[in-house]
Each structure stands twice: as C-alpha cells, then as structure tokens.
C-alpha cells in the first residue's frame, strides 16, 4: 500500500515538473534593458579611503614601534653604564 502511495506521489511530481518546465525555461530568458537608470556608487573614493586608512595605520604602528625601540635602547645604554660603574675592574 505504501509503495502505491509513493509511486503516485512520484508520478504526480514528475507530471508537475513536466508541466512547469516550459515556464521555467521562459523565466530564464534574459532581455537586454537599455536606458535604465543605474545607481552608481563612488567606488574610487571608497577604495582610496580604505587604502589611505590602512597606510596611515601602518605608518602609525611603525612609528610607535620605533619610539618604543628607542626607549628600550636608551634604557639598555643606561643599564650598561650602571653596570660598568658598579663592577670593579681587575
């Protein structure tokens, strides 16, 4: 009994797809539209803004690293001087 119901459902689906197939084929045909209003985004401005933001962020990062490295070098030189003064020479 269940096989008969499944067969009927499968047959009904196949018939429905056969009936809908020409409509699907017509729905997939495209026509060129000319003279339609286009919405354009100023992409060049957005790209330029994004690149400038990234480059500014990179430059600021490099500057902050360089300043930190300068402080570390200064501290290291002070430590070397303190060690030279405090350690007796033979």
Secondary structure, 3 states (H helix, E strand, C coil): CHHHHHHHHHHHHHHHHHHHHHHHHHHCCCCCCCCCCCCCCCHHHHHHHHHHHHHHHHHHHHHHHHHHHHHHHHHHHHHHHHHHHHCCCC
